[in-house]
Amino acid sequence: MRLIKPALLAAVMALPLSGPAAYADTPPEILVVAQNIDDIVAIDPAQAYEFTSGELVTNTYDRLVQYGADDPTVLAPGLATSWEIDADAKTITFTLREGVTFNSGNPMRPEDVTGSLHRVVQLNLTPAFILTQLGWTPENVAEMVTSEGNTVTIRYEGDFSPAFVMNVIASRPASIVDMETVMANEVDGDMGNAWLNANTAGTGPFQLTAFRAAELIRMEANPNYFNGAPGVEGIIIRHVAESATQQLLLESGDVDIARNLTPDQVASLGGENLRVESFPQAAVHFLSFNQAVDSLTDPAVWEAARYLVDYEGMTDTILAGQMEIHQAFWPEGFPGALTDTPYSYDPERAAQILADADVELPITVTLDVINAAPFTDMAQSLQASFAEAGIEFEILPGTGSQVITRYRDRSHEAMLLFWGPDFMDPHSNAKAFAYNSDNRQETYTATTTWRNSWAVPEEMNAMTTAALTESDPAAREEIYLELQRQVQAESPIVIMFQASYQVAFAEGVTGEVFGATSDFVFYRLIDKE
């Protein structure tokens, strides 16, 4: 890698990117990415809960322990170099890495670690539930997360295996922020939340230098990163919603990576020097029905819906190379995943199920969908196939943030969306798809069950809790398999596909790591010849 002069870096990072005329050949020291990034709602690690914001947090922050670019399958030291586990006392004590500094130049202190974790619980924003699973509350978190000297001790409540706790500590909201800088930017008691939704304050391999929602992300490399300086001096992620435009920009040399090409565009890429790689993803794609809508509450509608999805038709055409048929909530490739696919497209059988249950037809229902490929094509396929049995979808396209906001508000009727685990443990998805103990409107919960107003049967809630506390690995896996079977057959959530992600690269781009979740997208090892 050639070192870029500071003046050139400043000039490149300041490029106006407001229209097509702004694009230019990319310099070898700057990675330019074309990507649909309009799903971002927040980038503060205490609030970030979208796929693209997860990528941003991963590349700008660190955690005590983390899955890293060198080997995303291994839970490795991060800001902690070692730890001691006392399962009986339900404590884990971490020894902190010395000599680490934040992007501000401030040294990383034990107070930053404890303050960051306290802050997530006290703010209690969308991803806080990941940490509060450990029994942490605004009232007790100061006693549950403490420091002494160069160590931080984490206490937890509940019958959890230490492995589960470590996965929680490796999750996105456990990212460590520069508390001195963050609190210096506090406004009206928000603990710096507004400021951190426009800036970063981490120790990570990159630092955010500009963020404009649904427009661009600019990051500058941290040359002093404790795991080694990144291979490029900076990154520009340009919001390009249209996949056709992404293809043109890649072929003309105006971007180095195109993240959202359709299968047809992948097949038609021009230029001998371009390459395409496929990366299995943990995201499962589903169709769900809001149980606050009377016409969608009959279990016969749920069952019929499973036979109205043209699974093979979509994966053979519009989703070729992008998704595979998968009908369970835990992704294939992870221990405990159910790989059975008992449902196939059978509109006659679906019509008979509805007729036997005396379901009044036609049912007209709005279907919220992200206005980007391949989601709009999927929605049109569902619209056509469901009409075969008298269920008529009115498609409501919107930006990623608009669709997700409506989902969180429970203001949708039907929803076409996807879900990825918050951390690498089956409970992450089991809680999302098989648990909802309080369905009241005022008790917001960041799960698909609550967002679809589905009051999960108590037996299933109890089974989800039992799986979380089961100490025997084989018995725990069998509970999760049974939970997947039940959700697969008897829920208003129709799980259809698992993503397989195709990314197109320009010549000379190497070292990419695009893992199974948005938290496993790493730019640190990328280089450009």
N, C-alpha and C positions, 0 to 999 in steps of 0.2 A: 504494500500500500504506500502511495506517495503522500507525504504530509502536505496538507493544504495551508497556504499562507493565511494568517488571520484576516487580512483585508479581503481575500477572495471568499473565505468562509462567510464573512459578514455580508458580502454582496450577494452571494447565492442565497443565504437564509433570508435576505430581505426582498427577494424577488416578488413582485406583485403577481398574485395568482388568481386574479379575478375573472379571467376569461381566456379563451383559446389562444389569443395572441401572446399570452404571457409565457407559454411553454417554450423551452429551448432545450438543446441537447444537454444531457445531464453530465456534469463534470465527474471524473472518476472518484472524487472524494466524498460525493454526496449521493445518497441513495434516494431515488424519487419513486414513490409508490402511488399508483392509481387505485382507489378503493372507495367503496360506498361506506361513509362514516356517519351517516345521518341518524344512527341509532343512539348516539351518545346523549345522555341526559345529564350525567355528572361525571367528573374526573377525580374528585376528592376520594381517596381510598376508603374513607368512612362512609361514602355514599355510592360510589361507582358500582353499577350492577349490570351494565350492558356489555355486549361482546367486545365492541371496539374499545370502550373505556378500560376493559380488562387488559387488553393488549398494551394500552398506554401505561397503566399502572405497573404492569410487569416489567416494562422497559425503563421505568424511571425510579422505582422503589425496590427495596429489599425487605426480607422478613428474617426472623431469627433462624428459621430453617426453611428451605425452599427447594422446589424442583427447578433445576437450572438448565441453561442452554447446553452445557457439556453432556448431560445425560438426563433428559426429562423424566426418566422412569425411576430415578433414585432421589430419595429425600436426603438432601445434603446440607452441610453447614452453610449458613448465610451470614447474618450479623452475629450469630453465635458460632463459636468454634467447637464447642462440646456441650454435653448436657448429662445430667444425672436424673434418673427416673426412680421415684419411690411410689410404686403402685399402691402400697398399703396406706400411705399417708396422702395419696392423691396429689402429689406435687412433682413438678419437673423444674430443675434448677439449671439455667443456661449460663455458660461463661461467655462473655461478650468478646468479640473481635476487637483488638486494639488498633489504633491508628486510622480508623475510618472517619471520613469527613463527609458532611452533607454538601450539596451543590453550592450552598451559601459560603462554605468554608468553615462553618461551625463544626467542632468535633462531635461525633456521635457518642452520647452519654447514656448511662442506665436510665436517667430521667426521661430521655426521649422514647425509650422502649416502653416504660411503664405509662408515660403520658399518652403515647399513641394508642395503646390498648384501652386505657381508661377513656380516652376521647371517643372512640367508636361506641362504647357502651353508653356513655353519657349523651351523645348526640342521638343515638337510637334511630338511625336512618336505615334504609332498606337492607343492607347486608349485615347489620348488627346482630341479627339472629344467629349467624354462624358462630360468633363468639359467645353470645349469651346462652348457647346450648350448654356451656361449661358451668352454668350456675352463677354467672356474673350478672350483677345488677348495678344500676347507678349508685345504689346505697352501699354495696359491698365490694365493688371492683378494686377500690384502693387497698383493701386487705387481701384480695385474691391475687393481685399482681403487684409484687413488691421488688425492691432492689436493695442490695447490700454490697458495697464495694463494686467490683466489676461483674457481679452476677445479678440475674433477674430470676425470681422464683414465681412460678405460675401454679396456683392451686385451682382445683376444679371439684365440682360436686357432681354426683351421678355415677352410676355403675358403668363407666366407660373403660374400654381398654386404652392403655397409653398410646397405642398406634392411632386410634381414633383422635385422641387429643392432639397428637403431633400433626395430623393432617389438618385439623382446625387451625393450629398455629401457623401452618404453611399456607393458609388461604389468603385471598386478596385483602380483606379488611384488616388483617394483622400486619399490613405493611407499616414500616416505621417511618415517621415523619419528623422533620426538624421542628421540635416543639417551640423552641425559642423564636424562630422565624414565623411559624404559624400563629402563635399567640400574639405576636407583635402586630399581626394583621387581623385580629379579632374585631368584629363589629357587632354591637348589640348582643353580646353573649353567644355568638355563633361559633366560637372556638375556631375561627379562621376558615369556616366552611365556604363562604363566598369567595374568599381569596384563593383557596385550594381548588375551586372549580374553574379557575383561570390560570393557575400556576402549579408547578410541582415543587416539592421540598423534600427530596429523597436523597439516597446515597447511590442510586442505581447507575447503570452504564450510560444512561442518557438523561439530559435535563430538557424539560419543555421550554422552548423560547417563544412559541406563539401557538395559540389555539383559537380558532374561530369555528363555532359550531356549524356543522354541515358545510364546511368550506375547506379547512386545512388544519394540519398538525405539523409543527416544526420542532425538531429535537436536535440538540447539539451533544456530541459525545463527551463523556466524562473521561479525560485521559488518565485520571488517577484512580479509576475504579479498582477495587481491591482484587477482583478476579481477572484483571487485565483490561487494557484499553480496547474499546470496540474497533472493529476493522474499518469502519468508515467514520468520517469526521462529523457527519450530520445526516439527518433523515427529513425528508419532506413527504408527508402523506397527504395527497390531494384528494378531496372529495370529488369523485366522478361517479355519479349515480348510473349513467348509461354504460352498459357493458360494451356496446359497440364503440363508444368513444374511448374506453379503456384500450380496446384492441388497436384502434388507430394510433393512439399515443405510444403504445408499445412498439408497433411496427415502424413508426417514424423515428424512434429513438428518443422520444420526449420523456418517457418514463422507463424505469428499470424493471418494475414488477407490476403486473396487472392482477388484481386479487378477485375479481368478480366476473370472469368471462363465462359465457354459456357454453355448453358442449359443442354447439354448432360453430361458435367462434373459435374454440380451441382447435377444432378440426380444420378450420380454414385459415389459421394463422399463417401469414406470409413471412418470409425471411428464413434463410437456412440456419441462422445463428440463434433463433429463439428456441427455448425448451419449456416443456410443461411437466410439472411434478404433481403427483396425487398424494394427499395426506389424509389418512383416516381421522375422522373427527368424533368427538364424544357427544355432539349435539344430536338429539332425537327430535324429529319433526312430527307435529301432531295437529289434529283437528279437534277442537273442543267446543262443548255446548254449555252456555251459561244457564245454570239451573234456576236462575231468577226469572227465566222466560218459560211460561207455563207450557207452551207447545213442545218444549225440548226436554221435559222431565220424565217422560215415559221411557223406562229401560228398553222397550222395544225399538224406540228411535235410536238409542245408542247401539243396539245390536245390529239393526239394519244398516246403520252407517258403516259398520265394519265391512259389509259386503258391497258398499257403493263406492269404494275407493278403487280406482283402476291402478293398482300398485305396479304391475308389470308394464302396463301401457306407459306410465310416466317414467319409470326407470329405464325403459328401452328407448325413450325419445327425449323429452324435455329435460330429464334429470340424468341422462346418460353421463357417467363419469363423476356425477356430483352427489348422488345418493344411492343407497342400497336399501332394499326392503328390510325393515326391522320393526317388530311389533311389541316391544317391551321397553320399560322405562330406563333400564340400565344398559348402557351401550355395549355392543359386542366388542370383545377384545379386553374387557375388564373382568376380573374374577367375579363370579356370581351372576353373569348376564344370562338371561333366558333368550335362546336363539330360535325357539319355535315360531313359525309364521303360519298359524292355522287359518288365516283369513285371505280370501282372494275375491276378485271382482265377480259378483254374481247378483245382478239387479233383480232377477226373477225371485231369487231366494229372499232378498231384502223386501221386495214388495209383498211376499207372502207373510213375512214376519210382521209387517205393519198391518196387513189385513187381519191376521189372526188376533192381533191385539186391539183391533177396532180403533186404530189411530186415525183421527180425522185428517183427511188430506184435501187439498195440498197444504203443506207447511211452507210458509214464506219466512225466510230468516236472512238477516244481514250477515255477511262474512267479512270481517276485518282482515286485511292483508297488507304487508309491506309492499309499497309500490316500486318493486325492483325485481329483476330476474333472480331466481326462477319462480319467485312466489306468485307473481301475477299469472304466470302460465299454469302453475299448480292450481290456483283458484279457479281458473277457467275450466280446467279438467274436472275439478270437483263439481263445478256448476253444471257441467254437461252430464256427468255420471249420476249425480244425485237426482237430477230432474227425471231420470228413468223411473224412479220410484215415488215421485210426487213431492220431493223436497226441493224447493226452489231457493237458490242462493242469490241474494243481491250483493254483489261485490263492492266493498268499501275500501279502496286503496288509500294509503296514507304513508307518510314518512315513518321510519322506524320508531322515532321518539313518539309520534302521534299514536301509532298503533299500541305501543307498549304502555303509554299513559292511559289509554282507554281500557286496556287489559287490567292494569293495576286499580283503576277506578271501578271495575266490574260493570262498565257501561256498555259492553259489547253484547252481541247475541251469540254468534259463532266466531271462532278465532282460528286462523291458520298461523301457527308460530312454531318456535323451536326452543329447546331447553338444554342447557349443558350443566353438568354437576358443578357445584360451588367449590368442592374439594374432592380429592380422590378417595372417597369412601361411599359404598352403596347407600348409606343413610342419606347422603345428600339428595339423591333423586327419589328415594323412598319417601322422605318427608314431603317432597314436592308433589308426588303423584299419588300417595297412598295414605296421607294423614291430614286431618283437619278436625281438630277437637272443639273448635269454637267458630262457627260460621257466621257470627253476627257481623253486620256491616261495619261497626265501629272498632272491630278488633282486626285491623289490617294484618295480613300475614303474606309474606312473599312466597307463595306456593301456587302451583297451578290449580290445586283443589280449591283453595279459598277464592282465588280470582275467578273461578267458574262457579262460585256459590254452591259447591258440592259438599254437603254435610256427609263426610265419609262415615260408613258404618262403624260402630264402636269396636266390633271384632277386628276390623282392619287397622284401626288406630292402635289397638292393643298389640297386634302382631308387629306393627312398625316399631313400637316401643320395645317389644321383646327382642327384636333383631338387633337393636342398638345396644342392648345390655348383655347379649349372649356372649359368653367368654370363649366357648368352643367354636373354632373357625368353621368346621364342617357343618355344625348345627346352625350357625349364623347364616351361612351361605344358603342352606335349604330354606330357611325362613324367607330370605329375599327372593328366592326363586318362586315360592308360593305367592308372595305378594305380587310379583310380576304377573303370574298367571291370573290372579284375581282382577288386577287392574286391566289386564289385557282383555278380559271377557266381560267385566261388569262395572264399567265406569263411563261417564260422559266424555272421556278423553280417548280419542282414537289415535294411537301411536302408529305411524305409518312408515317412517324412514329413519335411517341414520346417515348423517352427512359423510361424504367423501369429498375432500376439498381439493380442487385443481387450481394451481397457481402457475402463471406464465412468467418466465424470466428472460431478460435480455442477456446477450453474450457477456461473459466475464463476471456475472454475479454468482458467487459461491458461498457456501457455509450457512445456508438458510436453515432455520429450525422452526417449523410450523407444526406444533404438537396437536394433541387431541382436543384441547380446549383453548379458549382465547387467552387464558393465563399461561399457556405454553407456546406463545408466539414470541420468539426471541430474535432480535436484530443484532445482538452483540457480536456474533461470530461471522456475520456477513462481510464479505470483502468484494471489491471490484477491481478487476485487472485494468 
